[in-house]
């Protein structure tokens, strides 16, 4: 008996408008140049102004990918 072969699954296409946006990670030099300072950026700049502080960046709301 010849059975039916399993066909390939159809991939669902994701609309680009439904894709979740990601925020870019920016450093303190980018935050200093920004004309619209957000609360997260202001707190990060204050933290980085202390001597010996190490920062890895902060997600920027204004720079979405």
MMTF fields as JSON, N, C-alpha, C and O atoms, coordinates in Angstrom:
{
  "mmtfVersion": "1.0.0",
  "mmtfProducer": "UNKNOWN",
  "numBonds": 259,
  "numAtoms": 260,
  "numGroups": 65,
  "numChains": 1,
  "numModels": 1,
  "chainsPerModel": [1],
  "groupsPerChain": [65],
  "chainIdList": ["A"],
  "bondAtomList": [4, 2, 8, 6, 12, 10, 16, 14, 20, 18, 24, 22, 28, 26, 32, 30, 36, 34, 40, 38, 44, 42, 48, 46, 52, 50, 56, 54, 60, 58, 64, 62, 68, 66, 72, 70, 76, 74, 80, 78, 84, 82, 88, 86, 92, 90, 96, 94, 100, 98, 104, 102, 108, 106, 112, 110, 116, 114, 120, 118, 124, 122, 128, 126, 132, 130, 136, 134, 140, 138, 144, 142, 148, 146, 152, 150, 156, 154, 160, 158, 164, 162, 168, 166, 172, 170, 176, 174, 180, 178, 184, 182, 188, 186, 192, 190, 196, 194, 200, 198, 204, 202, 208, 206, 212, 210, 216, 214, 220, 218, 224, 222, 228, 226, 232, 230, 236, 234, 240, 238, 244, 242, 248, 246, 252, 250, 256, 254],
  "bondOrderList": [1, 1, 1, 1, 1, 1, 1, 1, 1, 1, 1, 1, 1, 1, 1, 1, 1, 1, 1, 1, 1, 1, 1, 1, 1, 1, 1, 1, 1, 1, 1, 1, 1, 1, 1, 1, 1, 1, 1, 1, 1, 1, 1, 1, 1, 1, 1, 1, 1, 1, 1, 1, 1, 1, 1, 1, 1, 1, 1, 1, 1, 1, 1, 1],
  "groupList": [{"groupName": "UNK", "atomNameList": ["N", "CA", "C", "O"], "elementList": ["N", "C", "C", "O"], "formalChargeList": [0, 0, 0, 0], "bondAtomList": [1, 0, 2, 1, 3, 2], "bondOrderList": [1, 1, 2], "singleLetterCode": "X", "chemCompType": "L-PEPTIDE LINKING"}],
  "groupTypeList": [0, 0, 0, 0, 0, 0, 0, 0, 0, 0, 0, 0, 0, 0, 0, 0, 0, 0, 0, 0, 0, 0, 0, 0, 0, 0, 0, 0, 0, 0, 0, 0, 0, 0, 0, 0, 0, 0, 0, 0, 0, 0, 0, 0, 0, 0, 0, 0, 0, 0, 0, 0, 0, 0, 0, 0, 0, 0, 0, 0, 0, 0, 0, 0, 0],
  "groupIdList": [1, 2, 3, 4, 5, 6, 7, 8, 9, 10, 11, 12, 13, 14, 15, 16, 17, 18, 19, 20, 21, 22, 23, 24, 25, 26, 27, 28, 29, 30, 31, 32, 33, 34, 35, 36, 37, 38, 39, 40, 41, 42, 43, 44, 45, 46, 47, 48, 49, 50, 51, 52, 53, 54, 55, 56, 57, 58, 59, 60, 61, 62, 63, 64, 65],
  "secStructList": [7, 7, 7, 7, 7, 7, 7, 7, 7, 7, 7, 7, 7, 7, 7, 6, 6, 6, 1, 7, 7, 7, 3, 3, 3, 3, 7, 2, 2, 2, 2, 2, 2, 7, 1, 1, 7, 7, 2, 2, 2, 2, 2, 2, 2, 2, 2, 2, 6, 1, 6, 6, 7, 7, 7, 7, 7, 3, 3, 3, 3, 3, 3, 3, 7],
  "xCoordList": [0.826, 0.0, 0.877, 1.861, 0.494, 1.24, 0.523, -0.622, 1.22, 0.641, 0.999, 1.852, 0.341, 0.634, 1.894, 2.098, 2.718, 3.926, 3.572, 2.713, 4.262, 4.03, 4.624, 5.805, 3.823, 4.272, 5.036, 4.964, 5.742, 6.489, 5.509, 4.488, 5.841, 4.993, 5.127, 6.216, 4.023, 4.072, 4.528, 4.024, 5.482, 5.957, 5.011, 4.58, 4.704, 3.852, 4.718, 5.753, 4.291, 5.032, 4.663, 3.486, 5.681, 5.461, 5.495, 6.449, 4.462, 4.388, 5.4, 5.569, 6.066, 7.093, 6.497, 7.194, 5.232, 4.614, 4.328, 4.178, 4.249, 3.98, 5.256, 5.194, 6.403, 7.665, 7.999, 7.824, 8.473, 8.777, 10.067, 11.07, 10.027, 11.201, 12.161, 11.755, 13.439, 14.466, 15.128, 15.261, 15.544, 16.201, 17.709, 18.262, 18.362, 19.807, 20.466, 19.958, 21.596, 22.365, 23.313, 24.11, 23.224, 24.07, 24.95, 24.615, 26.077, 27.0, 26.776, 25.917, 27.556, 27.346, 27.642, 27.034, 28.546, 28.839, 27.644, 27.43, 26.878, 25.665, 24.588, 23.847, 24.489, 23.5, 23.803, 22.882, 25.074, 25.442, 25.032, 24.691, 25.058, 24.707, 23.201, 22.735, 22.455, 21.016, 20.281, 20.482, 19.435, 18.696, 17.542, 17.184, 16.963, 15.85, 16.363, 16.399, 16.755, 17.33, 16.203, 15.337, 16.223, 15.215, 15.704, 16.865, 14.83, 15.195, 16.241, 17.135, 16.13, 17.1, 18.483, 19.492, 18.522, 19.787, 20.398, 21.617, 19.56, 20.06, 20.663, 21.701, 20.023, 20.553, 21.864, 22.781, 21.949, 23.173, 24.313, 25.451, 24.017, 25.058, 25.555, 26.748, 24.652, 25.054, 25.937, 26.914, 25.59, 26.381, 27.775, 28.766, 27.846, 29.123, 29.994, 31.186, 29.437, 30.231, 31.149, 32.091, 30.885, 31.732, 33.026, 32.999, 34.163, 35.438, 35.517, 35.105, 36.047, 36.229, 35.005, 35.014, 33.966, 32.751, 32.9, 33.533, 32.305, 32.344, 30.911, 30.021, 30.702, 29.359, 29.358, 30.335, 28.258, 28.123, 27.07, 26.749, 26.539, 25.532, 24.146, 23.93, 23.223, 21.843, 20.935, 21.263, 19.798, 18.885, 18.257, 17.741, 18.305, 17.789, 16.405, 16.219, 15.445, 14.077, 13.983, 13.172, 14.805, 14.723, 15.377, 15.086, 16.249, 16.957, 16.459, 17.06, 15.375, 14.812, 15.276, 15.43, 15.497, 15.956, 14.776, 14.952],
  "yCoordList": [-1.174, 0.0, 1.246, 1.353, 2.134, 3.383, 4.428, 4.792, 4.9, 5.925, 7.314, 7.484, 8.273, 9.647, 10.11, 9.83, 10.81, 11.373, 12.69, 13.449, 12.921, 14.167, 15.319, 15.305, 16.281, 17.443, 18.411, 18.332, 19.292, 20.297, 21.278, 21.635, 21.699, 22.661, 24.022, 24.433, 24.693, 26.041, 26.991, 26.955, 27.835, 28.821, 30.012, 30.49, 30.473, 31.646, 32.886, 33.031, 33.757, 34.983, 36.004, 36.232, 36.614, 37.617, 38.982, 39.321, 39.746, 41.08, 41.975, 41.876, 42.837, 43.694, 44.694, 45.156, 45.04, 45.98, 45.317, 46.012, 43.987, 43.282, 42.896, 42.435, 43.071, 42.69, 43.636, 44.849, 43.09, 43.894, 44.673, 44.119, 45.947, 46.783, 46.606, 46.338, 46.76, 46.665, 48.019, 48.77, 48.327, 49.6, 49.432, 48.4, 50.44, 50.414, 50.731, 51.541, 50.089, 50.365, 51.518, 51.44, 52.584, 53.754, 53.989, 53.587, 54.643, 54.975, 56.417, 57.114, 56.85, 58.171, 59.289, 60.356, 59.082, 60.15, 60.421, 61.559, 59.398, 59.584, 60.272, 61.104, 59.941, 60.577, 62.064, 62.874, 62.423, 63.828, 64.648, 65.823, 64.057, 64.763, 64.822, 65.595, 64.025, 63.905, 65.183, 65.651, 65.755, 66.966, 66.681, 67.55, 65.492, 65.124, 64.111, 62.913, 64.584, 63.7, 62.993, 63.64, 61.658, 60.878, 60.617, 60.877, 60.109, 59.876, 58.776, 58.852, 57.755, 56.66, 57.161, 56.791, 57.999, 58.561, 59.515, 59.54, 60.304, 61.24, 60.492, 60.896, 59.413, 58.613, 57.944, 57.831, 57.501, 56.863, 57.873, 57.553, 59.096, 60.13, 60.506, 60.745, 60.561, 60.885, 59.782, 60.063, 58.533, 57.399, 57.41, 57.136, 57.728, 57.7, 58.912, 58.893, 59.965, 61.154, 60.931, 61.696, 59.894, 59.596, 58.95, 58.119, 59.316, 58.739, 57.24, 56.78, 56.497, 55.06, 54.229, 53.015, 54.844, 54.08, 53.37, 53.875, 52.191, 51.384, 51.235, 50.837, 51.556, 51.471, 50.643, 50.62, 49.971, 49.125, 49.661, 49.007, 50.814, 51.413, 51.296, 50.6, 51.991, 52.01, 51.938, 52.533, 51.223, 51.184, 52.557, 53.18, 53.015, 54.337, 54.195, 53.44, 54.918, 54.883, 55.556, 55.161, 56.561, 57.345, 56.659, 57.013, 55.691, 55.004, 53.571, 52.658, 53.383, 52.036, 51.425, 52.112, 50.131, 49.406, 48.871, 48.229],
  "zCoordList": [0.0, 0.0, 0.0, 0.731, -0.81, -0.889, -0.043, -0.313, 0.983, 1.838, 1.334, 0.463, 1.891, 1.499, 2.214, 3.395, 1.488, 2.089, 2.779, 2.331, 3.869, 4.593, 3.798, 3.452, 3.523, 2.762, 3.661, 4.888, 3.048, 3.802, 4.443, 3.855, 5.651, 6.338, 5.669, 5.267, 5.562, 5.014, 6.11, 7.232, 5.772, 6.732, 6.729, 5.68, 7.929, 8.016, 7.844, 8.495, 6.98, 6.739, 7.802, 8.078, 8.395, 9.418, 8.75, 8.05, 8.97, 8.402, 9.109, 10.324, 8.372, 8.96, 9.934, 10.838, 9.776, 10.704, 12.049, 13.054, 12.086, 13.33, 14.06, 15.2, 13.434, 14.046, 15.197, 15.077, 16.296, 17.462, 17.233, 16.783, 17.546, 17.357, 18.517, 19.648, 18.216, 19.239, 19.391, 18.425, 20.612, 20.857, 20.727, 21.107, 20.193, 20.038, 21.376, 22.151, 21.641, 22.845, 22.535, 21.6, 23.321, 23.098, 24.315, 25.429, 24.085, 25.171, 25.598, 25.057, 26.568, 27.156, 26.159, 26.251, 25.222, 24.264, 23.349, 22.934, 23.037, 22.241, 23.067, 22.542, 24.34, 25.217, 25.4, 25.511, 25.432, 25.587, 24.368, 24.508, 23.183, 21.949, 21.71, 20.874, 22.425, 22.183, 22.617, 23.738, 21.748, 22.131, 23.101, 23.895, 23.05, 23.931, 24.945, 24.667, 26.106, 27.124, 27.875, 28.465, 27.848, 28.57, 29.996, 30.312, 30.845, 32.246, 32.366, 33.209, 31.523, 31.548, 31.13, 31.731, 30.1, 29.626, 30.636, 30.809, 31.31, 32.315, 33.5, 34.025, 33.922, 35.032, 34.637, 35.45, 33.381, 32.89, 32.8, 33.143, 32.341, 32.261, 33.647, 33.833, 34.625, 35.992, 36.571, 37.265, 36.284, 36.767, 36.143, 36.821, 34.852, 34.146, 34.452, 34.145, 35.046, 35.354, 36.553, 36.762, 37.337, 38.491, 38.017, 37.109, 38.613, 38.175, 38.468, 39.533, 37.514, 37.672, 37.348, 37.555, 36.851, 36.545, 35.209, 34.282, 35.131, 33.914, 33.42, 34.172, 32.159, 31.588, 30.323, 29.574, 30.099, 28.913, 27.955, 26.962, 28.231, 27.371, 27.977, 28.969, 27.354, 27.817, 26.582, 25.556, 26.656, 25.507, 25.271, 26.199, 24.04, 23.69, 23.069, 22.114, 23.613, 23.114, 21.747, 20.91, 21.527, 20.295, 19.106, 17.964, 19.34, 18.257, 18.162, 18.728, 17.456, 17.308, 16.012, 15.002, 16.05, 14.863, 14.096, 13.061]
}
